[in-house]
Amino acid sequence: MVTFHTNHGDIVIKTFDDKAPETVKNFLDYCREGFTTTPFSTV
């Protein structure tokens, strides 16, 4: 689980590393590296 803390409340995201391990790893790496000002788009 990943939680984004925003001015409009928290957004909790469940990751599925069993289904998309490389995508989840990449996403978590970005989170750990502190990409806090990077916009994201609708999935």
HTML snippet that shows the backbone in 3Dmol.js (N, CA, C, O; Angstrom):
<script src="https://3Dmol.org/build/3Dmol-min.js"></script>
<div id="view" style="width:600px;height:400px;position:relative"></div>
<script>
const pdb = `
ATOM      1  N   MET A   1       0.841  -1.170   0.000  1.00  0.00           N
ATOM      2  CA  MET A   1       0.000   0.000   0.000  1.00  0.00           C
ATOM      3  C   MET A   1       0.891   1.241   0.000  1.00  0.00           C
ATOM      4  O   MET A   1       1.921   1.296   0.673  1.00  0.00           O
ATOM      5  N   VAL A   2       0.465   2.215  -0.766  1.00  0.00           N
ATOM      6  CA  VAL A   2       1.166   3.493  -0.837  1.00  0.00           C
ATOM      7  C   VAL A   2       0.144   4.577  -0.532  1.00  0.00           C
ATOM      8  O   VAL A   2      -0.978   4.539  -1.037  1.00  0.00           O
ATOM      9  N   THR A   3       0.528   5.534   0.285  1.00  0.00           N
ATOM     10  CA  THR A   3      -0.374   6.633   0.615  1.00  0.00           C
ATOM     11  C   THR A   3       0.219   7.949   0.135  1.00  0.00           C
ATOM     12  O   THR A   3       1.345   8.305   0.482  1.00  0.00           O
ATOM     13  N   PHE A   4      -0.559   8.663  -0.665  1.00  0.00           N
ATOM     14  CA  PHE A   4      -0.210  10.020  -1.078  1.00  0.00           C
ATOM     15  C   PHE A   4      -0.935  10.967  -0.126  1.00  0.00           C
ATOM     16  O   PHE A   4      -2.148  10.859   0.055  1.00  0.00           O
ATOM     17  N   HIS A   5      -0.204  11.884   0.475  1.00  0.00           N
ATOM     18  CA  HIS A   5      -0.807  12.888   1.339  1.00  0.00           C
ATOM     19  C   HIS A   5      -0.927  14.173   0.522  1.00  0.00           C
ATOM     20  O   HIS A   5       0.077  14.755   0.111  1.00  0.00           O
ATOM     21  N   THR A   6      -2.170  14.611   0.290  1.00  0.00           N
ATOM     22  CA  THR A   6      -2.404  15.805  -0.519  1.00  0.00           C
ATOM     23  C   THR A   6      -3.161  16.853   0.296  1.00  0.00           C
ATOM     24  O   THR A   6      -3.632  16.580   1.400  1.00  0.00           O
ATOM     25  N   ASN A   7      -3.265  18.036  -0.260  1.00  0.00           N
ATOM     26  CA  ASN A   7      -4.043  19.106   0.375  1.00  0.00           C
ATOM     27  C   ASN A   7      -5.532  18.783   0.405  1.00  0.00           C
ATOM     28  O   ASN A   7      -6.289  19.402   1.153  1.00  0.00           O
ATOM     29  N   HIS A   8      -5.950  17.822  -0.401  1.00  0.00           N
ATOM     30  CA  HIS A   8      -7.363  17.456  -0.495  1.00  0.00           C
ATOM     31  C   HIS A   8      -7.645  16.114   0.157  1.00  0.00           C
ATOM     32  O   HIS A   8      -8.698  15.518  -0.075  1.00  0.00           O
ATOM     33  N   GLY A   9      -6.726  15.639   0.962  1.00  0.00           N
ATOM     34  CA  GLY A   9      -6.903  14.358   1.644  1.00  0.00           C
ATOM     35  C   GLY A   9      -5.913  13.323   1.144  1.00  0.00           C
ATOM     36  O   GLY A   9      -5.145  13.563   0.213  1.00  0.00           O
ATOM     37  N   ASP A  10      -5.951  12.175   1.783  1.00  0.00           N
ATOM     38  CA  ASP A  10      -5.031  11.098   1.434  1.00  0.00           C
ATOM     39  C   ASP A  10      -5.588  10.233   0.307  1.00  0.00           C
ATOM     40  O   ASP A  10      -6.797  10.040   0.183  1.00  0.00           O
ATOM     41  N   ILE A  11      -4.674   9.719  -0.506  1.00  0.00           N
ATOM     42  CA  ILE A  11      -5.010   8.765  -1.560  1.00  0.00           C
ATOM     43  C   ILE A  11      -4.214   7.504  -1.258  1.00  0.00           C
ATOM     44  O   ILE A  11      -2.985   7.536  -1.205  1.00  0.00           O
ATOM     45  N   VAL A  12      -4.918   6.391  -1.061  1.00  0.00           N
ATOM     46  CA  VAL A  12      -4.261   5.124  -0.753  1.00  0.00           C
ATOM     47  C   VAL A  12      -4.308   4.240  -1.990  1.00  0.00           C
ATOM     48  O   VAL A  12      -5.365   4.039  -2.589  1.00  0.00           O
ATOM     49  N   ILE A  13      -3.144   3.717  -2.362  1.00  0.00           N
ATOM     50  CA  ILE A  13      -3.035   2.889  -3.559  1.00  0.00           C
ATOM     51  C   ILE A  13      -2.536   1.508  -3.170  1.00  0.00           C
ATOM     52  O   ILE A  13      -1.537   1.370  -2.464  1.00  0.00           O
ATOM     53  N   LYS A  14      -3.233   0.501  -3.634  1.00  0.00           N
ATOM     54  CA  LYS A  14      -2.789  -0.876  -3.431  1.00  0.00           C
ATOM     55  C   LYS A  14      -2.018  -1.301  -4.673  1.00  0.00           C
ATOM     56  O   LYS A  14      -2.502  -1.143  -5.794  1.00  0.00           O
ATOM     57  N   THR A  15      -0.831  -1.834  -4.476  1.00  0.00           N
ATOM     58  CA  THR A  15      -0.030  -2.300  -5.605  1.00  0.00           C
ATOM     59  C   THR A  15      -0.181  -3.809  -5.749  1.00  0.00           C
ATOM     60  O   THR A  15      -0.434  -4.514  -4.772  1.00  0.00           O
ATOM     61  N   PHE A  16      -0.027  -4.289  -6.959  1.00  0.00           N
ATOM     62  CA  PHE A  16      -0.165  -5.713  -7.254  1.00  0.00           C
ATOM     63  C   PHE A  16       1.152  -6.234  -7.808  1.00  0.00           C
ATOM     64  O   PHE A  16       1.291  -6.468  -9.009  1.00  0.00           O
ATOM     65  N   ASP A  17       2.116  -6.411  -6.909  1.00  0.00           N
ATOM     66  CA  ASP A  17       3.435  -6.833  -7.365  1.00  0.00           C
ATOM     67  C   ASP A  17       3.453  -8.261  -7.882  1.00  0.00           C
ATOM     68  O   ASP A  17       4.388  -8.650  -8.581  1.00  0.00           O
ATOM     69  N   ASP A  18       2.441  -9.048  -7.554  1.00  0.00           N
ATOM     70  CA  ASP A  18       2.356 -10.402  -8.112  1.00  0.00           C
ATOM     71  C   ASP A  18       1.916 -10.373  -9.577  1.00  0.00           C
ATOM     72  O   ASP A  18       2.225 -11.293 -10.335  1.00  0.00           O
ATOM     73  N   LYS A  19       1.203  -9.332  -9.974  1.00  0.00           N
ATOM     74  CA  LYS A  19       0.703  -9.226 -11.347  1.00  0.00           C
ATOM     75  C   LYS A  19       1.589  -8.353 -12.240  1.00  0.00           C
ATOM     76  O   LYS A  19       1.689  -8.591 -13.443  1.00  0.00           O
ATOM     77  N   ALA A  20       2.228  -7.345 -11.648  1.00  0.00           N
ATOM     78  CA  ALA A  20       3.064  -6.421 -12.425  1.00  0.00           C
ATOM     79  C   ALA A  20       4.307  -6.047 -11.615  1.00  0.00           C
ATOM     80  O   ALA A  20       4.463  -4.894 -11.214  1.00  0.00           O
ATOM     81  N   PRO A  21       5.182  -7.010 -11.378  1.00  0.00           N
ATOM     82  CA  PRO A  21       6.318  -6.766 -10.480  1.00  0.00           C
ATOM     83  C   PRO A  21       7.257  -5.647 -10.932  1.00  0.00           C
ATOM     84  O   PRO A  21       7.719  -4.866 -10.100  1.00  0.00           O
ATOM     85  N   GLU A  22       7.543  -5.555 -12.206  1.00  0.00           N
ATOM     86  CA  GLU A  22       8.462  -4.514 -12.684  1.00  0.00           C
ATOM     87  C   GLU A  22       7.842  -3.123 -12.569  1.00  0.00           C
ATOM     88  O   GLU A  22       8.521  -2.163 -12.203  1.00  0.00           O
ATOM     89  N   THR A  23       6.566  -3.021 -12.878  1.00  0.00           N
ATOM     90  CA  THR A  23       5.871  -1.736 -12.781  1.00  0.00           C
ATOM     91  C   THR A  23       5.808  -1.266 -11.337  1.00  0.00           C
ATOM     92  O   THR A  23       6.058  -0.096 -11.046  1.00  0.00           O
ATOM     93  N   VAL A  24       5.474  -2.178 -10.434  1.00  0.00           N
ATOM     94  CA  VAL A  24       5.405  -1.833  -9.013  1.00  0.00           C
ATOM     95  C   VAL A  24       6.787  -1.435  -8.497  1.00  0.00           C
ATOM     96  O   VAL A  24       6.916  -0.454  -7.764  1.00  0.00           O
ATOM     97  N   LYS A  25       7.807  -2.179  -8.872  1.00  0.00           N
ATOM     98  CA  LYS A  25       9.169  -1.855  -8.440  1.00  0.00           C
ATOM     99  C   LYS A  25       9.562  -0.460  -8.916  1.00  0.00           C
ATOM    100  O   LYS A  25      10.103   0.335  -8.147  1.00  0.00           O
ATOM    101  N   ASN A  26       9.292  -0.167 -10.177  1.00  0.00           N
ATOM    102  CA  ASN A  26       9.611   1.143 -10.736  1.00  0.00           C
ATOM    103  C   ASN A  26       8.868   2.255  -9.986  1.00  0.00           C
ATOM    104  O   ASN A  26       9.460   3.275  -9.633  1.00  0.00           O
ATOM    105  N   PHE A  27       7.592   2.054  -9.752  1.00  0.00           N
ATOM    106  CA  PHE A  27       6.769   3.031  -9.042  1.00  0.00           C
ATOM    107  C   PHE A  27       7.301   3.275  -7.628  1.00  0.00           C
ATOM    108  O   PHE A  27       7.433   4.421  -7.200  1.00  0.00           O
ATOM    109  N   LEU A  28       7.607   2.191  -6.905  1.00  0.00           N
ATOM    110  CA  LEU A  28       8.111   2.320  -5.537  1.00  0.00           C
ATOM    111  C   LEU A  28       9.488   2.970  -5.505  1.00  0.00           C
ATOM    112  O   LEU A  28       9.802   3.722  -4.583  1.00  0.00           O
ATOM    113  N   ASP A  29      10.307   2.683  -6.507  1.00  0.00           N
ATOM    114  CA  ASP A  29      11.614   3.343  -6.601  1.00  0.00           C
ATOM    115  C   ASP A  29      11.443   4.850  -6.739  1.00  0.00           C
ATOM    116  O   ASP A  29      12.151   5.618  -6.088  1.00  0.00           O
ATOM    117  N   TYR A  30      10.509   5.278  -7.581  1.00  0.00           N
ATOM    118  CA  TYR A  30      10.235   6.711  -7.720  1.00  0.00           C
ATOM    119  C   TYR A  30       9.782   7.301  -6.383  1.00  0.00           C
ATOM    120  O   TYR A  30      10.210   8.392  -6.007  1.00  0.00           O
ATOM    121  N   CYS A  31       8.934   6.592  -5.680  1.00  0.00           N
ATOM    122  CA  CYS A  31       8.460   7.079  -4.378  1.00  0.00           C
ATOM    123  C   CYS A  31       9.618   7.227  -3.403  1.00  0.00           C
ATOM    124  O   CYS A  31       9.721   8.240  -2.711  1.00  0.00           O
ATOM    125  N   ARG A  32      10.476   6.244  -3.343  1.00  0.00           N
ATOM    126  CA  ARG A  32      11.615   6.272  -2.411  1.00  0.00           C
ATOM    127  C   ARG A  32      12.625   7.362  -2.766  1.00  0.00           C
ATOM    128  O   ARG A  32      13.273   7.927  -1.885  1.00  0.00           O
ATOM    129  N   GLU A  33      12.755   7.652  -4.055  1.00  0.00           N
ATOM    130  CA  GLU A  33      13.724   8.652  -4.497  1.00  0.00           C
ATOM    131  C   GLU A  33      13.219  10.078  -4.286  1.00  0.00           C
ATOM    132  O   GLU A  33      13.967  11.037  -4.476  1.00  0.00           O
ATOM    133  N   GLY A  34      11.967  10.216  -3.897  1.00  0.00           N
ATOM    134  CA  GLY A  34      11.451  11.532  -3.558  1.00  0.00           C
ATOM    135  C   GLY A  34      10.895  12.334  -4.711  1.00  0.00           C
ATOM    136  O   GLY A  34      10.984  13.562  -4.703  1.00  0.00           O
ATOM    137  N   PHE A  35      10.328  11.680  -5.695  1.00  0.00           N
ATOM    138  CA  PHE A  35       9.691  12.396  -6.800  1.00  0.00           C
ATOM    139  C   PHE A  35       8.370  12.965  -6.298  1.00  0.00           C
ATOM    140  O   PHE A  35       7.296  12.459  -6.625  1.00  0.00           O
ATOM    141  N   THR A  36       8.466  14.026  -5.499  1.00  0.00           N
ATOM    142  CA  THR A  36       7.266  14.568  -4.853  1.00  0.00           C
ATOM    143  C   THR A  36       6.593  15.675  -5.649  1.00  0.00           C
ATOM    144  O   THR A  36       5.458  16.043  -5.348  1.00  0.00           O
ATOM    145  N   THR A  37       7.264  16.208  -6.652  1.00  0.00           N
ATOM    146  CA  THR A  37       6.658  17.293  -7.431  1.00  0.00           C
ATOM    147  C   THR A  37       6.341  16.864  -8.858  1.00  0.00           C
ATOM    148  O   THR A  37       6.010  17.698  -9.701  1.00  0.00           O
ATOM    149  N   THR A  38       6.441  15.582  -9.127  1.00  0.00           N
ATOM    150  CA  THR A  38       6.180  15.074 -10.466  1.00  0.00           C
ATOM    151  C   THR A  38       4.681  14.844 -10.640  1.00  0.00           C
ATOM    152  O   THR A  38       4.078  14.122  -9.846  1.00  0.00           O
ATOM    153  N   PRO A  39       4.068  15.443 -11.663  1.00  0.00           N
ATOM    154  CA  PRO A  39       2.639  15.196 -11.894  1.00  0.00           C
ATOM    155  C   PRO A  39       2.410  13.770 -12.373  1.00  0.00           C
ATOM    156  O   PRO A  39       3.303  13.148 -12.949  1.00  0.00           O
ATOM    157  N   PHE A  40       1.213  13.260 -12.132  1.00  0.00           N
ATOM    158  CA  PHE A  40       0.871  11.942 -12.656  1.00  0.00           C
ATOM    159  C   PHE A  40      -0.455  12.038 -13.382  1.00  0.00           C
ATOM    160  O   PHE A  40      -1.267  12.920 -13.104  1.00  0.00           O
ATOM    161  N   SER A  41      -0.665  11.137 -14.301  1.00  0.00           N
ATOM    162  CA  SER A  41      -1.867  11.191 -15.129  1.00  0.00           C
ATOM    163  C   SER A  41      -2.846  10.103 -14.726  1.00  0.00           C
ATOM    164  O   SER A  41      -2.519   9.201 -13.955  1.00  0.00           O
ATOM    165  N   THR A  42      -4.042  10.206 -15.258  1.00  0.00           N
ATOM    166  CA  THR A  42      -5.071   9.213 -15.006  1.00  0.00           C
ATOM    167  C   THR A  42      -4.680   7.892 -15.637  1.00  0.00           C
ATOM    168  O   THR A  42      -4.196   7.847 -16.768  1.00  0.00           O
ATOM    169  N   VAL A  43      -4.890   6.839 -14.909  1.00  0.00           N
ATOM    170  CA  VAL A  43      -4.562   5.504 -15.422  1.00  0.00           C
ATOM    171  C   VAL A  43      -5.825   4.857 -15.925  1.00  0.00           C
ATOM    172  O   VAL A  43      -5.790   3.723 -16.403  1.00  0.00           O
TER     173      VAL A  43
END
`;
const viewer = $3Dmol.createViewer("view");
viewer.addModel(pdb, "pdb");
viewer.setStyle({}, {cartoon: {color: "spectrum"}});
viewer.zoomTo();
viewer.render();
</script>
